[in-house]
Amino acid sequence: MSHATHSKPFFSIPRITALSIAIACSLASPAFAAQTPADAPDGATPETLDTVIVTGTKADDAFGEKSGIPLSRMPQSVQVIDAEQIQTQGARSVGDLLRNVPSANPGNSRVARYQSFSLKVRGFLADQMRNGIRQRYYEDIDASAMSNVDRLEILKGPSSVLYGQSAVGGIISVITQRPESGFGGSATIRVGEHDERVAGFDVTGAIGGSDRFAARLTGEIERSGTFVDGQDIDRNNIALAARWKVSDAVTVHWLSEYIERETLGYAGLPVVGTVVGNGRGTVSRERFLGEPSLRPLTADSPLIQLWADIELSESWTLSPRYQYQGFRTDFSQVRLRSMQADGATVNRNGRYGTEDDDYQIAQLDLSGHFDTGRIGHKLLVGIEASREDSTFLQYNLTDVAPINSYAPIYTYPGVAPTTAFSFDFAGLGDGTAFYAQDLISLTPSWDIIAGIRHSRFDYEQTNDGIRDASEVSATTWQLATNLRLSDRWSLFGGVNTGFDTESILGARDANGNTFDPERSEQLEAGVRLNTDRNRLSVAVLDISRKDALTADPVDPDFSVQDGEQRVRGIELEGVSQLTADWDLTWGVARLDGKVTRSNDGDQNAELGDTPKLTGLIRSRYAIAGTPWSFDAGVYAVSDRRLVNGSDVRLPGYGLVDLGVQYARDDWSIGLTINNALDKTYYSASGNVFSVLPGEPRHVGLRVRHAF
């Protein structure tokens, strides 16, 4: 979640939105009678094509909501985590689910302020999309809000052509639950250690006696403690999805969601006394070193998505999309700083803040297929406009006292908090983009994918009354191929590029010039095996983050755009159905991260928070003829640097998860034991002063009734 902002509007979101809706309405008439697309499966209709079902092993399902490319023909590594895995593994956050991805870093536990800041793929941060549309703030609120999630699709490496500016590591694509025509639903209760109490529901069906209109309502409420002393998590989320089949040619989709979370601002634990010894023993992972009497972190976000699929002919479809999301937070934060000479007392500082953000994005895509001679084309072209409006007000706490890590005595409420004004920020940003992607079928077994995107952003920001305006643009591209050697084997590879403006907004060099967006590039080549019982993917990769800001060697008070980081490696992942009742999922990744160019004293240093080796193996066995099934998994990570070039290393660790499921008729019961051996481990906080402990052993029980 970035708080840098944007500029003079040159494209009005309301106009784009009105245009999209007007087009949808004007074409929503019987005159545009639909026919099944030529490349649809036999017997498919526009309605059945509306929902993509992913099992994690099927190769013919399309990736995401925009690409239209089957998984078996994707020229880039992608991995799918489906709803069954979310339930049976006892996952309580998006980070937990990333332990199914060999090259992913699951980041901080859900007690952290914002888990999304720490999620990585292939050594670099990963962004989140929701139904194919970029998220700016929504994913930050509540990493545990998964009651409306159908599946996650992890696209590895930069992917800007269709999805716009994004983090270097890749995209975590969240696909939400969709309405179904048949009536059904479920109620779920989950209880567990640390006073975990969660209740959820899911109801769907047609409305008005016709399958032309269907809706789905999901929700969840949690009132739980955590493993951290005195830190509770209160959260609520609700979602309403609707599908309206206006005619045989037009289907309109609606999604509205609301999430909120309240918890104490977690400060983590000091590096000294956890991963660096001090002769005093290890600081307890349950220790809370913030200030429990300060106001908690409260955050909420509404989200609205509206899109339509308008079949212009057998070959062409028009898809207008619109998204609005807000972000509201009121918080206090205490941060750990340097350790004093006694090895136990840690210095601290703190702040109060309020933030209010709105983000809108509108897209208009035209997709279709045609032939030029013997060469087939599956083309997607689109335009996009976005607007971001942000405000952030901060006061620094001036009287936060140091605290003993082993026997904390809190500053407040013994004294009243005193504050000093820090900054008052407001920003407005407008963006436009034009993009195109062509899946070119040179032969029935050989595809080439070519894509290009040009994005422009105008930013205007006011910081403490001082106004600054800037304009940036970026052109990104993709060129990749997929060659099917047989019904089982295929080769894939290519170059994908990306861009990001997160670090450069508002920054200027010593001459007062603005910076260009950061660039990223991935070179990847791999081989896939797909059979009825096995799926295997092996990929070698080279990812670079380029044009990063680093200190100006002439004037260190300023920056120059000369930094570069690189990760090279190999990743293997597979799924096997050993018998009709026994499945096995496994993966391993070897990554070598390096700072290749820097003026910050860390050139040629090892990239921080990037383990060289990560491995996983998970198995599920169902006892034939009974309602019982069993799950087990092992996830292991090697040691890694705390930050770039640091002498401090986070120790490697291994986690064991166990589970048993009972399902009969409309009832299912699941017992999960995560971190069964109660391993103590830590994740990086992003600074040199603190780390965040991982979740200890957690036993949870889930009871679900379907109707």
N, C-alpha and C positions, 0 to 999 in steps of 0.2 A: 504494500500500500504506500504509494508515494504521495507527497503533498506539494510537489512542485506543480505549478499551474501554467495557464495558457493565455490566449491573446484576443486581438480584435476579431470579432466574428465576421467571416466573409461568406459563410454558408449557414443559413438559419435552420436549426433542427426542426422547429415547427413546420417549416415549409416542406422539408424532406419528408417528415412524418405524414403530413397531409397528402403529399403526392403519392406516397406508398399506399395509404389507405384508399385514396381516390381511385388509384389503378385497380386495387383489389376489388372495390365495390363495382366499378364500371365493368369489370370482366366477370363478375359473379352472376352471370345470367345464363339461361339455358342455351343461348346461341352458341356458347362455347362448350358444347357437349363433349364430355371427356371420353377418351379411349385409353386403354391400357398402354403404357409406354412400351416401345418395341423391345427394350432390353429387360422387361420385367419377367419374373419367373412365371411359368405356366399357371394359369388360374389366379394370378395376382390381380388385385384391383387397386385403385388409388388409396383406398382405405387400408388394405392390408399392407401396402407398401409404406404406410405412414409410420409404422413402428418397426424399428430394427431390433431384432432379438439377438443378443450376443451371449454365447455360453463361455467364451474364453478360448474355445478350441475350434469354432467354425471359421472357415476361411473365406466364405462367400458373402459375409455380411459387410455392409458399407461402413467405412470409418467416419464417425462424426456426423454432424448435421449439414455440412456444407460440401465436403469433398466429393461425395458420390463415387469414391473409389473403393472397391472391395478390398478387404484385408489381405487377401492372397495376392493382390496386385499393387499393394502399397510399396513404393520404392524406398521406404524409410522405416526404421524399427518402430513398432507400435505394440503395445500390450494392453489387454483388456481385463478388468476386474469386475466380475458380475455381481448381481444382487445376492446370489447364494453364498459367494465367498464373504461378502460383507457380514452376513448373518452368522454363518457357521464359525468364522474366525473370532467372533467376539470383538470385532474392531470398534473402537470408540472415537476414532478421529480419522481424517484423511491420511495423516502421517502413519497411522497403524497400517493402513492398506498399502502404502508404498513399500512395506516390507515384502510384498510379493514381486517387486521389480528389482532385479539384480543390481542395476546401476543407479538406483535411487537412494537418496539420503532422507530417512523419515523425519528428520528434524527434531524439534522440541516436543515434549509431551503436551497434552491439552491444558495443563495448568499454566502454560506460558501465556503471556499477554496476547500474542498473535502468532499462532503456529505457522501460518502461511508464509511468514517472513523467512522461515528456515528450511522449507522443502526444496530439495535439489534433485536434479537428474543429471547424470554424467558429469558431476563435479560443479555444476552451475545452478543457480536458482531457476525454478520452474514457475510459470504463470498458470492461472486457471481460466478455463472457458466454461460457459454454461450454455448447453445446447448450441454450441458453435459460435457464441458471442463472447467477446472479451469481458472479463470482470475487473473492475477497478478497486472495489472496496468490499463487495458482498462476501467474498471468500474469507475476509479477515475476521468477521464477527465471531463465528462459531464453527470451529473445525469439527465439532461433533454433530452438526446438523445434517444427518444423512437419512432422515425418514422419507425424504422425497427423491432419493438418489436411486436410479435404476442400475447405473454402471459407471465406472471410470475408464477412460481410454487415455493411455499415456503415450504421447507422441514424443519421441526422443530426439532432441536437437532443435535448433532454431527453425521456425516455420512461419515466416511473416507473410508469405504471399496471400494466403486466404485469411489469416487471423490478425494481421497488423502487428504493431510493436509488441514484442514479447521477450521474456527472459531467455537467456542463452541456452539453458538446460533443456527446455522443451515445454510441452503443454500438458497439463492435467485437464482433460476434457471431461466435464461432468454432464452426464445425460440424465435428465429427470424422468420420473414416472409419467406415463401417459394414460389418458382415459381409455377404458375398455367398454365395449357395447354391452357385454353381459354384466349383470349386477353381481357384486361381490365385495368383500372387504375383510378386514382383520383388526384385531385388537392385541396389543403386545404390552407386557409388563417385564421390566428388567430390574433385578436387584443384585447387589454385590457388595464387596468389601468397601470400607470407608463410607458406609451409609449411602451407597449408590441406590437411587430410586428414579426410575424412568418409566413413563407410560406413553404409548403411542397408538395411533389409529390410522386406518387406510380404508376409504370407501370409494367405490367407483361404479359406474353404470350409465346406461342410456337414460335420457330425460325426455318426457313427452311421448313415450310409447314408440319412438322411432330411433333407429341407430344413427340418424343424421346428426344428433346432438348428444354428446356424452361428456361426463365430467368426472373428476377425481379429486377427492379432498383427503389430504394427509396432514398429520400433525404430531407433535411430540412435546412433552414437558419433562423437565428434569429438576430435581431438588436433591443434590448430592453433596457429600463431603469429598475430600480428596486426600491423598497421602501426605499433603503438606499441612502442618499444624494450623488449625483455625481457618483454612482456606476452603470455602464452599464454592460450588458452581450452581447458579440458578439460570436456567435457559428455557426458552420457549420458541417453537417454530411451527408455522402453519403454511400450507400451500394449497392453492386451488388451480387445477388445470382443466381446460375445456377444449373440446374439438367440435367444430361445427362444419358439417359437410353441406355447404351452401348449395352445391349442385354437383353433378358428376365431374365437373371440371374444376371446382374450387373447394378447397378445404382450408378453414381458418383455425389457427391454434392460439390459445391464450394460456399464459402462466402468470400467476401472481403469488409471491411468497413474502413472508415476513419472519425475520429471526431477531432475537434479542438475547443478550447474555449479561450477567452481572457476576463479578468475582473480584477478589482482591488483586491488586497489581503485584504479581510475583516478581521478586528481585533475583531469584536464583541463589547460588552459593558461591563463595569465593574460590578462586583457582587454588590458592594456598589453603591446605586443609582438606582438599578433595583429590585433585589430580597431581598436585605438588605437595610433598610431605613437609611437615613443620615440627615433627617430634611430639605433637600433642594428640595424635590420633585423628581419625576421619570425622569431619563435620557431618552430623546426621542429615540424611536426605530429607527428613521430615521438617527440618528447621525452616521457619519463616523469618527472613531478615529484612522485610519491608517494614511498614508501619500499619498494623491492623486497624487502628482507630481512624485512619484517614479515609476519606470517601472512596468507595470502591470504583473499579473500572466498570462502567456501564456503556453498552454499545448496542445499537439496533440498526436494522436496515430493511427497507422495503425494496422489492424487486418486481418489475412488470416486464413480461416479454409477450410480444404479439407478432405472429408471422402467418403467412398464407402461402399455399402451394396452388398456383393457377396454371392449369394445363392449357396452353395455347393451341397445341396440336399433339399428335402422337409423339412428336420428337422434342418439343420445346416446353419448358416450364418457367414461369416467372415467379420469383419468391421475394416479396417485400418483408422486411423484418424491422422491428423496433424494440428497443430496450430502455427502460429507465431504472436506475438504482440510486438509492440515497445511502448516506452514512452519517450517523449521529453518535458522538461519544462525549462523555464527561468523565474525567479520570484524574487520579493522582498516581504518581509513579516515583518510587524510590529506587535508585540505582547504586549498586556496589562499585566502589572504586578501589584504590590501592590498599594493600595490606600494611598495617603498622609493624614496627620492629618486633613486637611480641609474638607475631605469627597467629594471633587470635582476633585482634581488633581490626575491623575493616572500616575504612572511610566510606562515606555515602554522600550522595546529593539527591535532589528530588525536584519535582515539578507538579503543578496543576495545569490542566489543559482542557479545552473544549474544541471540538471540530465538527464542522457541518459541511457535507459535500453532496453534490448532485452530479450524476453522470448519465448522459443520454447518448444513444448511438442508433443510427438508422442505416439500413442497407437495402439495396435493390439488386438481386441476382437474376441473371438469365442463364439457364442451363439447358443443354440439349445435345443431340448427337446427329451426326451426318457423315457422309463418306465423300472422299475425294479420290476417285478411282477405286483402287483396292485398299486404300488406307482409311481406317475409321477414326473419327474424332468424337470425343466427349468433352464438350466445351462448357466452361463456366466463366462468365464475365460479370463484373459487379462494380457498383459505386457505393461509397460509404461516407457518412458525415457524423461527426461526434461533437459533443460539447461537455466540458467539465467545469463546474463552478464550485470553488472550495474556499473555506475560511478556517483559520486556525489561530486560536488565542492561547498564549502560554504565559504562566508566571512561575518563576523559580522559587522553590522553598529555600530559605536562607539559614534555617536553624536545625537542619537534620544532623543529629550527632552521630559519631562513629558507634559501632555496635560490636559486642563480643559474639563471635560466631558460635561459641559453645554454650554460652549462658546469656542470651540476649536480654537487654533491658531497653525497652522502646522509649523513644523521645517523647511521643505523644500518647495520651493526653496530658502528660505531666506538665508540659508547657504548651502554650497556644502556638500553632503554626504561624510563621511570618513569611511573607512573600515579597518578591521584587519583580516588577514587570520584565518580561523577556522579549516577546515580539507579538505583533498583530499582523497576520498575513491574510491576504485575499488574492485569489487567482481566478482567471477565466481563460479557458482554452478552447479553440475550435480547430477541428481537423477534417480533412477530406482525403479520400483515397480512391484510386482506380486500380482494379486488379483483374487478371485473367489467368485461367489455367486450362490447359488442353491435355487430355489423356489420349495420346495418339497410338492407335493400334496398327503397327506396321505389318504385322502378321497376326494370326490367331494366338500366337504364343509370345509375341514380343511387343512390349509397350514402352513408350517414352512419355514422360510427363514433363511439360515445360510450363513455367509460370512466371509472371512478373507483376510487381505492384509498385505504384508510386504514391507516397503519403506526404502530406504537408500539414504542418501545425502552426497556428498563430497563437502565441502566448502573451498574456498581459497579467502582470502581478504587481501587487502593492504590498510592500513590507515596511511597516512603521511609517506609512505615509509616503514612502518613496516608490514611485512608479517605474516599472521596467517592462519593455515590450521586446519581443523577439519573434523570429520566424525560422523554422527549421523544416527540412524535407529530407526524404530518404527514398531510394529506389532499391528494391530487393528482388531476388529472382531465385528460381529453382530449376534445375535440370537433372533429371533422374531417369532410371530405366529399370524395367522388370522383365526378366526373360524366363519363361516357363520351359524347363528342359524336358519335363514329363508331367504326368498327372500328379506326381509327388514332389518333384524337386524344382526349385526356381532360384535364380540369382537376382539380386537387386543391388542398387547402388546409385550414388549421385552426389550432387552438391546442393545444399540448402543454405540460404542466407537469411539474416534477420537484422533488426535494428531495435534500439531502445533509447528513450530520452530521459529515463529516470534520473541519472546522475548529472546531466548537463544543464537541466533547466535552471535558469537564473544565474548560472555561472558564467564568468567572463575571464579572459586571459589578461595578462599585464597591459595589453594595449586596448583593453575594453571591448574586444571582439567576442561574439558569442561562439559557442562550440557546435560542431555537427553532432548528430546522434551517434552513439556507440554502434559499432557493427559487429556482427557475429557470422561465423561460417562453419559448416560441418561438411566434412568429406566422409562418406560412409560406404562400405561395400559388405555384402553379406549373402548368405545362402539360407533357404528355408526348405523344410520338409513338412508336408501336410498329407496325412493319411486319415483314415477313419478313426484310428486309435492313437496316433502320435502326431505331435507338432513340435518342431525344432527350429530354432533360429540362431544363427551365429553371425555376428557382425563385428568388423573392425572399424574404428572411428578415430577421427581427428577433429576436434572442435576448438575454435579460437574465438576469444573475445578481444576485439580490436578497438583502437581509438579510445581506450579508457583514460580517464583523467589521472595524471600523476604530477608530482611537484615540478615546478618550473626550475631547471637547474641554475638559472640566472637569478631569479627572484622567488624563493621558496614560499612566499606568501601567496603566490598565484599558482595556477595549474597550467599544464600543457596537455595536449591530447596525443600522448605518445605511449600510453601503457598497453600492454598486451599480456594475455594469459592463455594457456593452451592445455587441453587434456587429450591424451592419446590412450587408446585401450582396445579391449576386446570384450564382448558381452555374449554370453550364451544363455538361452532360456528355453525351456521345453515343458510339454505336458504329455503324459502318457496314460493311457487306459490299460493297466496291466492285465486286469480281468474285467468281467462285466460289473464287478462290485468294488473294484480297487483302482483309484486314480492317484497319480503321482505328478506333482509340479515341482520343478527345480530350476535353479539358475545360478550363474556365477559371473562376476565382472571383475576385470583387472583394469584399473585406471591409473595413469601416471599424469598428475597435474603439476604444472610448472608456471611460474611467473617469468615470462620470456623477455619482457621489456618493462622497466620501471625506473623511476628516479627516487623512489621512496626507501632505498636501502634493502630491497628484497628481490632484486633481479636475480634470476636463476634459482630462486628459492622454491621449495615445495609448496604447492597450492594448499591453503588452509582448509580444514574440514572436508578433506577428500580422501577417504580410505583407499589404499591400493587394492585391497581385496574385499569383496562382499559376496556372500553365498547364502543360498536358501534351499530348503527342501521341505515340501509339505505333502502330506498323504491323507487320503480319505478312504475309509473302508466301510462298506455297508454289508451287514450280515444278511445274506439272501433269505427271503421269506420271513423276515422279522422287521419291526419298526426301528431297529437300532442301527446307528452308524457312529464311527469314531474318527476323530481328526487328530493329527499330530504335525508339528512343524518345528524346524530349527532355522534360526536366522543368525548369521555371524558376520562381524565386521572387524577388520584389522585396525590397528592404531592409526592415528592421523594427527597432523599439526593442528593446533588450536586455531591459529590464524596464519595468513601467509608468512612463511619464513620464521615462525615462532619456534623457540627452543622447547616450549611446552607441548607435550603430546597427549592427546586424549587416548586412554587405553582402549584396546580392542575388547570386544565382548561377544558373547553368544547367548541367545534367548531360546527357550523351549516353550512352546505353546501346546496345550492339550485340550481336547473337547470331546464331548459325547452328545449325540442328538437322539431324541425319541420322537417319532412322528406317526400318529395313527389318526385316521379320519380327518377331522378338522382341527386337531390339536397337535402342537409340537412343543417340545421342551428341549432346551439346549443348556448344557453346563460347560463353561469354558474356564480354563486356567491359563492365563497369560503370564509370561515370565515365571514359569512353574518352579524354577530353581532359585527364584528370588535374587537374580543377579543385580548387583549395583553397577550402574553405568552412567555416563554423562554425555550430553550433547553440547555443541558450541553455542555461545550466546551472541557471537558477532563482535565481541571485544576481548581484550586481554585480561580483564579483571574477574570475570565470573563465568560459571558454567551452569547448565541446568540438568538436574538429575532425571534419569528416565523413570518410568513407572515401575514400582516394585511389583511383587506377585499380586495378581488380582484374580479373584474367583468371582464369576458372575453367573447368574441364572436367568434365562430368558424363557418366558411362557407366552405362546402365541395361539390365538384361536381365530380360525378363518370361518367366514360365513358367506 
